[in-house]
Amino acid sequence: MKTKKILVVDDASSIRNLFNSALTPKGYHVFLAQSAEEALDILETHSILVMFLDLNLPGMNGVELCRNVMKASPISIAFAITGYASRFQLSDCKYAGFEDYFTKPVSLEQIFAAARHAFEKLERWQNN
């Protein structure tokens, strides 16, 4: 896998900027979107298989975005991030296809580990 691309979707610019400033120095090419609709536009022109999606977005929410992503690209690996955790969302996230679920504030170490795990998994899948 040449370029390791990650899409971060969050309506809060501070969260997008945090992910960007943390992941870019680790060698990831980070794409940022503030809405699900903007994320879908990015995904139409860029092949991105790893993403961190806020659940509470204006318009289409993160669960619906994940469903759309998985329908179009089932090999994608998406992580849910939210400041509003609930058991109901956990089950929705599982059925939508999320790999894992993080509540804000999430530690950068968790984000780094999730990204590393996702790309290792994609490498295994693409080598088989």
N, CA, C and O atoms as a GROMACS GRO file, in nm:
protein
  512
    1MET      N    1   0.086  -0.117   0.000
    1MET     CA    2   0.000   0.000   0.000
    1MET      C    3   0.090   0.123   0.000
    1MET      O    4   0.168   0.144   0.094
    2LYS      N    5   0.080   0.202  -0.104
    2LYS     CA    6   0.169   0.317  -0.120
    2LYS      C    7   0.135   0.428  -0.023
    2LYS      O    8   0.198   0.442   0.083
    3THR      N    9   0.037   0.508  -0.058
    3THR     CA   10  -0.003   0.620   0.026
    3THR      C   11  -0.112   0.574   0.122
    3THR      O   12  -0.212   0.516   0.081
    4LYS      N   13  -0.092   0.601   0.248
    4LYS     CA   14  -0.191   0.563   0.350
    4LYS      C   15  -0.284   0.681   0.372
    4LYS      O   16  -0.249   0.778   0.440
    5LYS      N   17  -0.403   0.672   0.312
    5LYS     CA   18  -0.500   0.780   0.317
    5LYS      C   19  -0.604   0.755   0.424
    5LYS      O   20  -0.653   0.643   0.442
    6ILE      N   21  -0.636   0.862   0.495
    6ILE     CA   22  -0.738   0.856   0.600
    6ILE      C   23  -0.835   0.971   0.579
    6ILE      O   24  -0.794   1.084   0.553
    7LEU      N   25  -0.964   0.942   0.591
    7LEU     CA   26  -1.067   1.044   0.586
    7LEU      C   27  -1.119   1.067   0.728
    7LEU      O   28  -1.155   0.972   0.798
    8VAL      N   29  -1.122   1.194   0.768
    8VAL     CA   30  -1.176   1.232   0.899
    8VAL      C   31  -1.298   1.319   0.874
    8VAL      O   32  -1.288   1.422   0.807
    9VAL      N   33  -1.412   1.278   0.927
    9VAL     CA   34  -1.536   1.352   0.909
    9VAL      C   35  -1.588   1.393   1.045
    9VAL      O   36  -1.624   1.309   1.127
   10ASP      N   37  -1.590   1.523   1.069
   10ASP     CA   38  -1.641   1.578   1.196
   10ASP      C   39  -1.685   1.720   1.170
   10ASP      O   40  -1.617   1.794   1.099
   11ASP      N   41  -1.798   1.759   1.227
   11ASP     CA   42  -1.846   1.895   1.206
   11ASP      C   43  -1.769   1.998   1.289
   11ASP      O   44  -1.783   2.118   1.266
   12ALA      N   45  -1.690   1.953   1.385
   12ALA     CA   46  -1.609   2.044   1.467
   12ALA      C   47  -1.470   2.060   1.403
   12ALA      O   48  -1.396   1.963   1.390
   13SER      N   49  -1.438   2.183   1.365
   13SER     CA   50  -1.308   2.207   1.301
   13SER      C   51  -1.192   2.173   1.395
   13SER      O   52  -1.086   2.131   1.349
   14SER      N   53  -1.211   2.190   1.526
   14SER     CA   54  -1.103   2.160   1.621
   14SER      C   55  -1.069   2.010   1.618
   14SER      O   56  -0.952   1.974   1.629
   15ILE      N   57  -1.168   1.925   1.604
   15ILE     CA   58  -1.145   1.780   1.598
   15ILE      C   59  -1.076   1.745   1.465
   15ILE      O   60  -0.980   1.669   1.464
   16ARG      N   61  -1.126   1.800   1.355
   16ARG     CA   62  -1.063   1.774   1.225
   16ARG      C   63  -0.916   1.817   1.228
   16ARG      O   64  -0.829   1.744   1.183
   17ASN      N   65  -0.891   1.937   1.282
   17ASN     CA   66  -0.754   1.988   1.287
   17ASN      C   67  -0.665   1.903   1.378
   17ASN      O   68  -0.548   1.881   1.347
   18LEU      N   69  -0.719   1.855   1.489
   18LEU     CA   70  -0.644   1.769   1.579
   18LEU      C   71  -0.602   1.640   1.509
   18LEU      O   72  -0.485   1.601   1.514
   19PHE      N   73  -0.697   1.574   1.442
   19PHE     CA   74  -0.666   1.451   1.370
   19PHE      C   75  -0.561   1.478   1.261
   19PHE      O   76  -0.466   1.401   1.246
   20ASN      N   77  -0.578   1.586   1.188
   20ASN     CA   78  -0.486   1.620   1.080
   20ASN      C   79  -0.345   1.644   1.134
   20ASN      O   80  -0.248   1.591   1.081
   21SER      N   81  -0.335   1.725   1.239
   21SER     CA   82  -0.202   1.759   1.292
   21SER      C   83  -0.137   1.639   1.362
   21SER      O   84  -0.015   1.634   1.373
   22ALA      N   85  -0.215   1.544   1.410
   22ALA     CA   86  -0.160   1.426   1.475
   22ALA      C   87  -0.123   1.317   1.375
   22ALA      O   88  -0.019   1.252   1.390
   23LEU      N   89  -0.204   1.296   1.272
   23LEU     CA   90  -0.182   1.185   1.180
   23LEU      C   91  -0.086   1.218   1.066
   23LEU      O   92  -0.014   1.129   1.019
   24THR      N   93  -0.083   1.342   1.022
   24THR     CA   94   0.005   1.378   0.910
   24THR      C   95   0.152   1.350   0.941
   24THR      O   96   0.221   1.291   0.857
   25PRO      N   97   0.204   1.390   1.059
   25PRO     CA   98   0.345   1.359   1.088
   25PRO      C   99   0.375   1.209   1.098
   25PRO      O  100   0.491   1.169   1.090
   26LYS      N  101   0.272   1.128   1.115
   26LYS     CA  102   0.291   0.982   1.121
   26LYS      C  103   0.295   0.921   0.980
   26LYS      O  104   0.306   0.799   0.966
   27GLY      N  105   0.286   1.005   0.876
   27GLY     CA  106   0.297   0.957   0.739
   27GLY      C  107   0.166   0.933   0.668
   27GLY      O  108   0.165   0.880   0.557
   28TYR      N  109   0.055   0.970   0.729
   28TYR     CA  110  -0.075   0.952   0.666
   28TYR      C  111  -0.113   1.075   0.585
   28TYR      O  112  -0.080   1.188   0.623
   29HIS      N  113  -0.181   1.053   0.474
   29HIS     CA  114  -0.238   1.163   0.395
   29HIS      C  115  -0.382   1.177   0.444
   29HIS      O  116  -0.464   1.088   0.421
   30VAL      N  117  -0.413   1.287   0.509
   30VAL     CA  118  -0.542   1.305   0.576
   30VAL      C  119  -0.633   1.395   0.492
   30VAL      O  120  -0.595   1.505   0.452
   31PHE      N  121  -0.753   1.346   0.468
   31PHE     CA  122  -0.857   1.422   0.401
   31PHE      C  123  -0.959   1.461   0.508
   31PHE      O  124  -0.990   1.381   0.596
   32LEU      N  125  -1.009   1.583   0.502
   32LEU     CA  126  -1.101   1.634   0.604
   32LEU      C  127  -1.235   1.673   0.542
   32LEU      O  128  -1.240   1.732   0.434
   33ALA      N  129  -1.343   1.640   0.613
   33ALA     CA  130  -1.477   1.679   0.570
   33ALA      C  131  -1.556   1.719   0.694
   33ALA      O  132  -1.540   1.661   0.801
   34GLN      N  133  -1.642   1.819   0.676
   34GLN     CA  134  -1.725   1.863   0.789
   34GLN      C  135  -1.866   1.806   0.786
   34GLN      O  136  -1.945   1.830   0.878
   35SER      N  137  -1.900   1.732   0.680
   35SER     CA  138  -2.032   1.672   0.671
   35SER      C  139  -2.022   1.540   0.594
   35SER      O  140  -1.924   1.514   0.524
   36ALA      N  141  -2.125   1.458   0.607
   36ALA     CA  142  -2.130   1.331   0.535
   36ALA      C  143  -2.134   1.356   0.385
   36ALA      O  144  -2.071   1.284   0.308
   37GLU      N  145  -2.208   1.456   0.346
   37GLU     CA  146  -2.220   1.487   0.203
   37GLU      C  147  -2.084   1.526   0.144
   37GLU      O  148  -2.049   1.484   0.034
   38GLU      N  149  -2.009   1.607   0.218
   38GLU     CA  150  -1.875   1.645   0.172
   38GLU      C  151  -1.785   1.522   0.167
   38GLU      O  152  -1.703   1.509   0.076
   39ALA      N  153  -1.798   1.433   0.264
   39ALA     CA  154  -1.718   1.310   0.266
   39ALA      C  155  -1.748   1.224   0.144
   39ALA      O  156  -1.656   1.171   0.082
   40LEU      N  157  -1.874   1.211   0.107
   40LEU     CA  158  -1.911   1.131  -0.010
   40LEU      C  159  -1.853   1.192  -0.137
   40LEU      O  160  -1.812   1.119  -0.228
   41ASP      N  161  -1.850   1.324  -0.145
   41ASP     CA  162  -1.788   1.391  -0.260
   41ASP      C  163  -1.639   1.357  -0.268
   41ASP      O  164  -1.587   1.328  -0.375
   42ILE      N  165  -1.572   1.360  -0.154
   42ILE     CA  166  -1.428   1.326  -0.150
   42ILE      C  167  -1.408   1.181  -0.194
   42ILE      O  168  -1.316   1.151  -0.270
   43LEU      N  169  -1.493   1.092  -0.145
   43LEU     CA  170  -1.478   0.950  -0.176
   43LEU      C  171  -1.506   0.918  -0.323
   43LEU      O  172  -1.462   0.815  -0.374
   44GLU      N  173  -1.578   1.005  -0.390
   44GLU     CA  174  -1.602   0.984  -0.533
   44GLU      C  175  -1.477   1.007  -0.615
   44GLU      O  176  -1.463   0.950  -0.724
   45THR      N  177  -1.385   1.089  -0.566
   45THR     CA  178  -1.265   1.122  -0.644
   45THR      C  179  -1.136   1.066  -0.584
   45THR      O  180  -1.032   1.071  -0.649
   46HIS      N  181  -1.141   1.012  -0.462
   46HIS     CA  182  -1.022   0.957  -0.397
   46HIS      C  183  -1.053   0.819  -0.341
   46HIS      O  184  -1.160   0.797  -0.285
   47SER      N  185  -0.960   0.729  -0.356
   47SER     CA  186  -0.974   0.595  -0.300
   47SER      C  187  -0.918   0.597  -0.157
   47SER      O  188  -0.797   0.592  -0.136
   48ILE      N  189  -1.009   0.605  -0.061
   48ILE     CA  190  -0.972   0.611   0.081
   48ILE      C  191  -1.043   0.496   0.150
   48ILE      O  192  -1.166   0.484   0.143
   49LEU      N  193  -0.966   0.411   0.217
   49LEU     CA  194  -1.024   0.292   0.278
   49LEU      C  195  -1.030   0.297   0.430
   49LEU      O  196  -1.093   0.211   0.492
   50VAL      N  197  -0.966   0.396   0.491
   50VAL     CA  198  -0.967   0.408   0.638
   50VAL      C  199  -1.028   0.543   0.673
   50VAL      O  200  -0.989   0.646   0.618
   51MET      N  201  -1.123   0.541   0.765
   51MET     CA  202  -1.189   0.667   0.801
   51MET      C  203  -1.236   0.669   0.945
   51MET      O  204  -1.269   0.567   1.005
   52PHE      N  205  -1.238   0.790   0.999
   52PHE     CA  206  -1.290   0.818   1.132
   52PHE      C  207  -1.412   0.908   1.111
   52PHE      O  208  -1.399   1.018   1.058
   53LEU      N  209  -1.529   0.861   1.153
   53LEU     CA  210  -1.653   0.931   1.126
   53LEU      C  211  -1.724   0.970   1.255
   53LEU      O  212  -1.755   0.885   1.339
   54ASP      N  213  -1.750   1.098   1.269
   54ASP     CA  214  -1.832   1.146   1.380
   54ASP      C  215  -1.973   1.094   1.358
   54ASP      O  216  -2.020   1.090   1.244
   55LEU      N  217  -2.041   1.055   1.463
   55LEU     CA  218  -2.177   1.004   1.449
   55LEU      C  219  -2.280   1.115   1.440
   55LEU      O  220  -2.381   1.101   1.371
   56ASN      N  221  -2.255   1.225   1.508
   56ASN     CA  222  -2.354   1.334   1.514
   56ASN      C  223  -2.314   1.445   1.418
   56ASN      O  224  -2.251   1.544   1.455
   57LEU      N  225  -2.353   1.425   1.292
   57LEU     CA  226  -2.323   1.522   1.187
   57LEU      C  227  -2.451   1.592   1.145
   57LEU      O  228  -2.559   1.536   1.159
   58PRO      N  229  -2.440   1.714   1.095
   58PRO     CA  230  -2.559   1.780   1.040
   58PRO      C  231  -2.599   1.709   0.911
   58PRO      O  232  -2.513   1.661   0.837
   59GLY      N  233  -2.728   1.702   0.884
   59GLY     CA  234  -2.773   1.629   0.764
   59GLY      C  235  -2.762   1.480   0.789
   59GLY      O  236  -2.811   1.430   0.890
   60MET      N  237  -2.699   1.408   0.697
   60MET     CA  238  -2.679   1.264   0.711
   60MET      C  239  -2.586   1.237   0.830
   60MET      O  240  -2.479   1.298   0.840
   61ASN      N  241  -2.627   1.146   0.919
   61ASN     CA  242  -2.541   1.118   1.035
   61ASN      C  243  -2.431   1.017   0.999
   61ASN      O  244  -2.430   0.962   0.889
   62GLY      N  245  -2.341   0.994   1.092
   62GLY     CA  246  -2.227   0.907   1.068
   62GLY      C  247  -2.262   0.762   1.046
   62GLY      O  248  -2.193   0.692   0.972
   63VAL      N  249  -2.369   0.715   1.108
   63VAL     CA  250  -2.411   0.576   1.089
   63VAL      C  251  -2.458   0.557   0.945
   63VAL      O  252  -2.421   0.459   0.880
   64GLU      N  253  -2.538   0.649   0.896
   64GLU     CA  254  -2.586   0.640   0.758
   64GLU      C  255  -2.471   0.655   0.660
   64GLU      O  256  -2.466   0.587   0.557
   65LEU      N  257  -2.378   0.744   0.690
   65LEU     CA  258  -2.259   0.760   0.606
   65LEU      C  259  -2.182   0.629   0.600
   65LEU      O  260  -2.139   0.587   0.492
   66CYS      N  261  -2.163   0.564   0.713
   66CYS     CA  262  -2.091   0.436   0.716
   66CYS      C  263  -2.163   0.332   0.631
   66CYS      O  264  -2.098   0.257   0.557
   67ARG      N  265  -2.295   0.326   0.640
   67ARG     CA  266  -2.371   0.231   0.558
   67ARG      C  267  -2.345   0.256   0.409
   67ARG      O  268  -2.324   0.163   0.332
   68ASN      N  269  -2.348   0.384   0.370
   68ASN     CA  270  -2.323   0.419   0.230
   68ASN      C  271  -2.181   0.381   0.187
   68ASN      O  272  -2.161   0.328   0.077
   69VAL      N  273  -2.085   0.407   0.272
   69VAL     CA  274  -1.946   0.375   0.242
   69VAL      C  275  -1.930   0.224   0.226
   69VAL      O  276  -1.868   0.178   0.129
   70MET      N  277  -1.984   0.147   0.319
   70MET     CA  278  -1.968   0.001   0.316
   70MET      C  279  -2.039  -0.060   0.196
   70MET      O  280  -1.994  -0.161   0.142
   71LYS      N  281  -2.149   0.000   0.155
   71LYS     CA  282  -2.220  -0.049   0.037
   71LYS      C  283  -2.133  -0.030  -0.088
   71LYS      O  284  -2.126  -0.118  -0.173
   72ALA      N  285  -2.068   0.085  -0.097
   72ALA     CA  286  -1.985   0.117  -0.213
   72ALA      C  287  -1.849   0.049  -0.208
   72ALA      O  288  -1.794   0.013  -0.312
   73SER      N  289  -1.794   0.031  -0.088
   73SER     CA  290  -1.659  -0.024  -0.072
   73SER      C  291  -1.652  -0.109   0.054
   73SER      O  292  -1.607  -0.062   0.159
   74PRO      N  293  -1.696  -0.235   0.046
   74PRO     CA  294  -1.704  -0.320   0.165
   74PRO      C  295  -1.571  -0.346   0.235
   74PRO      O  296  -1.570  -0.384   0.352
   75ILE      N  297  -1.460  -0.325   0.167
   75ILE     CA  298  -1.329  -0.346   0.229
   75ILE      C  299  -1.288  -0.228   0.318
   75ILE      O  300  -1.191  -0.239   0.392
   76SER      N  301  -1.360  -0.118   0.310
   76SER     CA  302  -1.328   0.000   0.392
   76SER      C  303  -1.332  -0.032   0.540
   76SER      O  304  -1.404  -0.122   0.585
   77ILE      N  305  -1.252   0.043   0.616
   77ILE     CA  306  -1.248   0.027   0.761
   77ILE      C  307  -1.282   0.162   0.822
   77ILE      O  308  -1.208   0.260   0.807
   78ALA      N  309  -1.395   0.167   0.891
   78ALA     CA  310  -1.443   0.292   0.949
   78ALA      C  311  -1.449   0.280   1.101
   78ALA      O  312  -1.485   0.176   1.156
   79PHE      N  313  -1.413   0.390   1.166
   79PHE     CA  314  -1.419   0.400   1.311
   79PHE      C  315  -1.518   0.509   1.348
   79PHE      O  316  -1.513   0.619   1.292
   80ALA      N  317  -1.607   0.480   1.442
   80ALA     CA  318  -1.703   0.578   1.490
   80ALA      C  319  -1.640   0.660   1.601
   80ALA      O  320  -1.570   0.606   1.688
   81ILE      N  321  -1.664   0.792   1.599
   81ILE     CA  322  -1.623   0.879   1.709
   81ILE      C  323  -1.743   0.964   1.748
   81ILE      O  324  -1.814   1.016   1.662
   82THR      N  325  -1.764   0.977   1.878
   82THR     CA  326  -1.878   1.055   1.923
   82THR      C  327  -1.858   1.108   2.064
   82THR      O  328  -1.785   1.049   2.144
   83GLY      N  329  -1.922   1.217   2.092
   83GLY     CA  330  -1.924   1.271   2.226
   83GLY      C  331  -2.050   1.228   2.300
   83GLY      O  332  -2.067   1.261   2.417
   84TYR      N  333  -2.138   1.154   2.231
   84TYR     CA  334  -2.267   1.115   2.288
   84TYR      C  335  -2.284   0.964   2.278
   84TYR      O  336  -2.355   0.915   2.191
   85ALA      N  337  -2.219   0.892   2.367
   85ALA     CA  338  -2.223   0.746   2.362
   85ALA      C  339  -2.355   0.692   2.419
   85ALA      O  340  -2.409   0.746   2.516
   86SER      N  341  -2.404   0.588   2.357
   86SER     CA  342  -2.521   0.518   2.410
   86SER      C  343  -2.522   0.375   2.358
   86SER      O  344  -2.461   0.346   2.254
   87ARG      N  345  -2.588   0.288   2.427
   87ARG     CA  346  -2.595   0.149   2.384
   87ARG      C  347  -2.666   0.137   2.250
   87ARG      O  348  -2.628   0.054   2.167
   88PHE      N  349  -2.766   0.216   2.228
   88PHE     CA  350  -2.840   0.212   2.102
   88PHE      C  351  -2.746   0.241   1.986
   88PHE      O  352  -2.752   0.173   1.884
   89GLN      N  353  -2.660   0.342   1.999
   89GLN     CA  354  -2.566   0.374   1.892
   89GLN      C  355  -2.463   0.264   1.873
   89GLN      O  356  -2.420   0.239   1.760
   90LEU      N  357  -2.424   0.198   1.980
   90LEU     CA  358  -2.328   0.089   1.965
   90LEU      C  359  -2.382  -0.020   1.874
   90LEU      O  360  -2.310  -0.068   1.786
   91SER      N  361  -2.507  -0.058   1.891
   91SER     CA  362  -2.565  -0.163   1.805
   91SER      C  363  -2.582  -0.110   1.663
   91SER      O  364  -2.557  -0.183   1.567
   92ASP      N  365  -2.624   0.015   1.648
   92ASP     CA  366  -2.634   0.074   1.514
   92ASP      C  367  -2.499   0.074   1.445
   92ASP      O  368  -2.489   0.043   1.326
   93CYS      N  369  -2.395   0.107   1.519
   93CYS     CA  370  -2.260   0.112   1.462
   93CYS      C  371  -2.214  -0.026   1.417
   93CYS      O  372  -2.156  -0.040   1.310
   94LYS      N  373  -2.241  -0.125   1.497
   94LYS     CA  374  -2.202  -0.262   1.461
   94LYS      C  375  -2.270  -0.304   1.331
   94LYS      O  376  -2.204  -0.356   1.241
   95TYR      N  377  -2.399  -0.280   1.320
   95TYR     CA  378  -2.473  -0.321   1.201
   95TYR      C  379  -2.437  -0.237   1.079
   95TYR      O  380  -2.448  -0.284   0.966
   96ALA      N  381  -2.395  -0.113   1.100
   96ALA     CA  382  -2.356  -0.027   0.988
   96ALA      C  383  -2.223  -0.068   0.929
   96ALA      O  384  -2.196  -0.040   0.812
   97GLY      N  385  -2.138  -0.135   1.010
   97GLY     CA  386  -2.011  -0.182   0.959
   97GLY      C  387  -1.888  -0.117   1.020
   97GLY      O  388  -1.777  -0.136   0.970
   98PHE      N  389  -1.906  -0.042   1.128
   98PHE     CA  390  -1.791   0.020   1.193
   98PHE      C  391  -1.700  -0.087   1.252
   98PHE      O  392  -1.746  -0.188   1.305
   99GLU      N  393  -1.571  -0.063   1.241
   99GLU     CA  394  -1.469  -0.152   1.297
   99GLU      C  395  -1.461  -0.137   1.449
   99GLU      O  396  -1.444  -0.236   1.521
  100ASP      N  397  -1.475  -0.013   1.497
  100ASP     CA  398  -1.464   0.015   1.641
  100ASP      C  399  -1.534   0.147   1.670
  100ASP      O  400  -1.576   0.218   1.578
  101TYR      N  401  -1.547   0.178   1.796
  101TYR     CA  402  -1.627   0.291   1.843
  101TYR      C  403  -1.549   0.363   1.952
  101TYR      O  404  -1.509   0.301   2.051
  102PHE      N  405  -1.526   0.492   1.935
  102PHE     CA  406  -1.451   0.571   2.033
  102PHE      C  407  -1.536   0.687   2.083
  102PHE      O  408  -1.606   0.751   2.005
  103THR      N  409  -1.530   0.714   2.213
  103THR     CA  410  -1.598   0.830   2.267
  103THR      C  411  -1.497   0.943   2.288
  103THR      O  412  -1.382   0.920   2.326
  104LYS      N  413  -1.544   1.064   2.262
  104LYS     CA  414  -1.460   1.183   2.280
  104LYS      C  415  -1.456   1.216   2.429
  104LYS      O  416  -1.557   1.200   2.497
  105PRO      N  417  -1.346   1.260   2.481
  105PRO     CA  418  -1.221   1.279   2.407
  105PRO      C  419  -1.148   1.146   2.393
  105PRO      O  420  -1.131   1.073   2.490
  106VAL      N  421  -1.106   1.115   2.272
  106VAL     CA  422  -1.031   0.993   2.244
  106VAL      C  423  -0.883   1.027   2.247
  106VAL      O  424  -0.842   1.134   2.200
  107SER      N  425  -0.803   0.939   2.301
  107SER     CA  426  -0.659   0.966   2.311
  107SER      C  427  -0.594   0.948   2.174
  107SER      O  428  -0.639   0.868   2.092
  108LEU      N  429  -0.491   1.024   2.151
  108LEU     CA  430  -0.418   1.012   2.024
  108LEU      C  431  -0.357   0.873   2.011
  108LEU      O  432  -0.347   0.821   1.900
  109GLU      N  433  -0.317   0.813   2.120
  109GLU     CA  434  -0.262   0.678   2.114
  109GLU      C  435  -0.364   0.578   2.061
  109GLU      O  436  -0.330   0.488   1.984
  110GLN      N  437  -0.491   0.595   2.101
  110GLN     CA  438  -0.596   0.507   2.048
  110GLN      C  439  -0.615   0.528   1.899
  110GLN      O  440  -0.634   0.432   1.824
  111ILE      N  441  -0.609   0.653   1.856
  111ILE     CA  442  -0.624   0.685   1.714
  111ILE      C  443  -0.508   0.625   1.634
  111ILE      O  444  -0.528   0.564   1.530
  112PHE      N  445  -0.385   0.644   1.684
  112PHE     CA  446  -0.268   0.588   1.616
  112PHE      C  447  -0.278   0.436   1.606
  112PHE      O  448  -0.250   0.378   1.501
  113ALA      N  449  -0.317   0.373   1.715
  113ALA     CA  450  -0.329   0.227   1.717
  113ALA      C  451  -0.437   0.180   1.620
  113ALA      O  452  -0.419   0.080   1.549
  114ALA      N  453  -0.549   0.250   1.615
  114ALA     CA  454  -0.658   0.213   1.525
  114ALA      C  455  -0.614   0.226   1.379
  114ALA      O  456  -0.639   0.137   1.298
  115ALA      N  457  -0.548   0.336   1.346
  115ALA     CA  458  -0.501   0.358   1.209
  115ALA      C  459  -0.400   0.251   1.170
  115ALA      O  460  -0.407   0.194   1.062
  116ARG      N  461  -0.305   0.224   1.258
  116ARG     CA  462  -0.202   0.123   1.232
  116ARG      C  463  -0.267  -0.014   1.209
  116ARG      O  464  -0.233  -0.085   1.115
  117HIS      N  465  -0.361  -0.050   1.296
  117HIS     CA  466  -0.431  -0.178   1.285
  117HIS      C  467  -0.507  -0.186   1.152
  117HIS      O  468  -0.505  -0.289   1.085
  118ALA      N  469  -0.574  -0.078   1.114
  118ALA     CA  470  -0.653  -0.077   0.991
  118ALA      C  471  -0.564  -0.101   0.869
  118ALA      O  472  -0.598  -0.182   0.782
  119PHE      N  473  -0.452  -0.032   0.862
  119PHE     CA  474  -0.365  -0.050   0.746
  119PHE      C  475  -0.296  -0.186   0.746
  119PHE      O  476  -0.272  -0.242   0.638
  120GLU      N  477  -0.265  -0.241   0.862
  120GLU     CA  478  -0.211  -0.377   0.868
  120GLU      C  479  -0.314  -0.477   0.817
  120GLU      O  480  -0.280  -0.571   0.744
  121LYS      N  481  -0.438  -0.458   0.854
  121LYS     CA  482  -0.546  -0.546   0.811
  121LYS      C  483  -0.563  -0.536   0.659
  121LYS      O  484  -0.576  -0.639   0.592
  122LEU      N  485  -0.564  -0.416   0.607
  122LEU     CA  486  -0.577  -0.398   0.462
  122LEU      C  487  -0.461  -0.463   0.387
  122LEU      O  488  -0.481  -0.522   0.281
  123GLU      N  489  -0.341  -0.453   0.442
  123GLU     CA  490  -0.224  -0.518   0.381
  123GLU      C  491  -0.245  -0.669   0.375
  123GLU      O  492  -0.219  -0.731   0.271
  124ARG      N  493  -0.291  -0.729   0.484
  124ARG     CA  494  -0.315  -0.874   0.487
  124ARG      C  495  -0.419  -0.912   0.382
  124ARG      O  496  -0.401  -1.010   0.309
  125TRP      N  497  -0.528  -0.835   0.376
  125TRP     CA  498  -0.635  -0.866   0.281
  125TRP      C  499  -0.587  -0.856   0.137
  125TRP      O  500  -0.625  -0.937   0.053
  126GLN      N  501  -0.505  -0.756   0.110
  126GLN     CA  502  -0.461  -0.735  -0.028
  126GLN      C  503  -0.351  -0.830  -0.069
  126GLN      O  504  -0.324  -0.846  -0.188
  127ASN      N  505  -0.287  -0.895   0.027
  127ASN     CA  506  -0.181  -0.991  -0.005
  127ASN      C  507  -0.236  -1.133  -0.018
  127ASN      O  508  -0.160  -1.224  -0.051
  128ASN      N  509  -0.363  -1.153   0.007
  128ASN     CA  510  -0.422  -1.287  -0.004
  128ASN      C  511  -0.499  -1.302  -0.133
  128ASN      O  512  -0.555  -1.409  -0.159
   0.00000   0.00000   0.00000
